Structure formats: C-alpha cells, structure tokens
C-alpha cells in the first residue's frame, strides 16, 4: 500500500512540470501570430527579449514568420530590434530575406539598423538583393540616411 501512495504522490508532483512544458510560450506566439497569447505572456512578465538556443528572439521569429501583429505588439512593448541570433542576423535581415515589406517598414519605423552586419558581413540590403526581393530593396533604398525617413518604396 505504501508503494501505491508513493506512486500517486510522484505522479501528482510531475503534473505541474508536464503542464508547464506543454504551455504556450512567447516563441510559439511569435511563430504563429498568436497575439492573445503574446499579450497574456507579456502581461505575466515574460522576457520580451529572451533568446532561444539559436539566439532567436520572439521579434526575430515573428518577423521571419510574417507574424505582423505579434511583431508590432512586441515592438510597442520594447522589443530590441538589434538583438542578433547565433549567426549575427537581426529581425530586419530575416524580414528582408523573406521579402516582407510590411515587417521591414515596421522595423525601420522602430529604428532597426539597416546597415547592421551578420557574422559573414551581410546586411539586410544584401539579403534582399540575393533573394530577389525587389520591393524590399526599393524600400531599403528609399530609407537611406541621406534621404528623408518618410520616403517609402511606393514613391520610387
């Protein structure tokens, strides 16, 4: 009988750990554009600039996965645009690679450095050019430091 109670006690102690590993987190919310989960997690003091084992932040994952609503929310709540993953890539580089004008514009509006370089010396512009993201190339060019910040790709 003592062994039975011990097994039940161990099972009950394991339940919270199992529930915790299955709960959604900010990385999942960022990948899936789950704004409600992102709001709840940030309200519960989740680290908005946390990095996973590859160095990805929620913002990097949101922009890479075209999760615009979550990316906008993260930026409005202080997400750092210049955090880099383990290869030195920023959120702007990921959005430029993907060719997502909306995310690129959002990141630029929040001060993302379009001249930042990854560990191989590549910039957001280089990613956009390498992968034929013409609209993003135009957008990045239109937002050069020697031109007014309000210029957009649609004027080119």
C-alpha positions in Angstrom: 0.0 0.0 0.0 2.9 2.3 0.8 4.3 1.8 -2.7 0.9 2.8 -4.2 0.7 6.1 -2.3 4.3 6.8 -3.3 3.5 6.3 -7.0 0.4 8.6 -6.7 2.4 11.3 -4.9 5.1 11.2 -7.6 2.5 11.4 -10.3 0.9 14.4 -8.7 4.3 16.1 -8.3 5.0 15.5 -12.0 1.8 17.1 -13.3 2.8 20.7 -12.8 6.0 20.1 -14.7 4.2 18.3 -17.5 1.7 21.2 -17.7 4.4 23.8 -17.8 6.3 22.1 -20.7 3.0 22.0 -22.7 2.0 25.6 -22.1 2.4 28.1 -24.9 5.3 30.5 -24.8 6.3 33.7 -26.4 8.3 31.9 -29.1 5.3 29.9 -30.2 3.1 33.0 -30.1 5.7 34.8 -32.3 5.8 32.0 -34.8 2.1 31.6 -35.1 1.0 35.3 -34.9 -1.0 34.5 -31.7 -1.5 38.0 -30.4 -3.7 36.9 -27.5 -1.0 34.6 -26.1 1.7 37.2 -26.6 -0.4 39.8 -24.7 -1.0 37.3 -21.8 2.7 36.3 -21.6 3.9 39.9 -21.6 1.3 40.8 -19.0 2.7 38.0 -16.9 6.2 39.5 -17.3 7.7 37.2 -19.9 11.1 38.4 -21.1 10.3 40.2 -24.4 14.0 39.9 -25.5 14.7 36.3 -24.4 16.7 34.2 -26.8 16.4 30.5 -27.5 19.3 28.1 -28.1 19.8 29.5 -31.6 19.8 33.1 -30.4 16.4 33.8 -31.9 14.2 36.4 -30.0 10.5 36.5 -30.3 10.8 39.5 -32.6 13.2 37.7 -34.9 10.7 34.7 -35.1 7.7 37.0 -35.6 9.2 38.9 -38.5 10.7 35.8 -40.1 7.3 34.0 -39.9 5.3 37.0 -41.1 3.6 37.4 -37.7 3.0 41.1 -38.2 0.5 41.6 -35.3 2.8 40.0 -32.8 5.9 41.8 -34.2 4.1 45.1 -33.9 3.0 44.3 -30.3 6.5 43.3 -29.3 8.0 46.5 -30.7 5.4 48.6 -29.0 6.4 46.9 -25.7 10.1 47.4 -26.0 11.5 44.5 -28.1 15.0 45.3 -29.2 15.5 45.5 -32.9 19.2 44.9 -32.8 19.4 41.6 -30.9 21.2 39.1 -33.1 20.8 35.3 -33.4 23.8 33.0 -33.3 24.7 33.9 -36.9 24.6 37.6 -36.2 21.3 38.1 -38.0 18.7 40.7 -36.9 14.9 40.7 -37.3 15.3 43.2 -40.2 17.6 40.7 -42.0 15.1 38.0 -41.6 12.2 40.2 -42.9 14.4 41.3 -45.8 15.3 37.7 -46.7 11.6 36.8 -46.6 10.6 39.9 -48.7 8.0 41.1 -46.3 7.6 44.8 -46.9 5.2 45.3 -44.0 7.6 43.9 -41.5 10.6 45.7 -43.0 8.6 49.0 -42.8 7.6 48.3 -39.2 11.1 47.5 -38.1 12.5 50.6 -39.8 9.9 52.7 -38.1 11.1 51.4 -34.8 14.7 52.2 -35.5 16.1 49.0 -36.9 19.6 49.5 -38.3 19.6 48.6 -42.0 23.4 48.7 -42.0 23.9 46.1 -39.3 26.0 43.2 -40.5 25.8 39.5 -39.6 28.8 37.3 -38.8 29.5 37.0 -42.6 29.3 40.7 -43.1 25.9 40.6 -44.9 23.4 43.4 -44.4 19.6 43.5 -44.8 20.0 45.0 -48.3 22.3 42.2 -49.3 19.8 39.6 -48.2 17.1 41.3 -50.1 19.3 41.5 -53.3 20.5 37.9 -53.0 17.0 36.6 -52.8 15.4 38.9 -55.4 13.2 40.8 -53.0 12.9 43.8 -55.3 10.2 45.6 -53.3 12.3 45.4 -50.2 15.4 46.6 -52.0 13.4 49.6 -53.1 12.1 50.2 -49.6 15.6 49.9 -48.0 17.0 52.3 -50.6 14.2 54.8 -50.1 15.0 54.8 -46.4 18.7 55.6 -46.7 20.1 58.0 -44.2 20.7 60.7 -46.8 17.0 60.8 -47.7 14.1 61.8 -45.5 12.8 59.0 -43.3 9.2 59.5 -44.6 10.1 58.3 -48.1 8.6 55.0 -49.0 9.1 52.4 -51.7 5.8 53.4 -53.4 7.4 56.7 -54.5 10.2 55.0 -56.5 
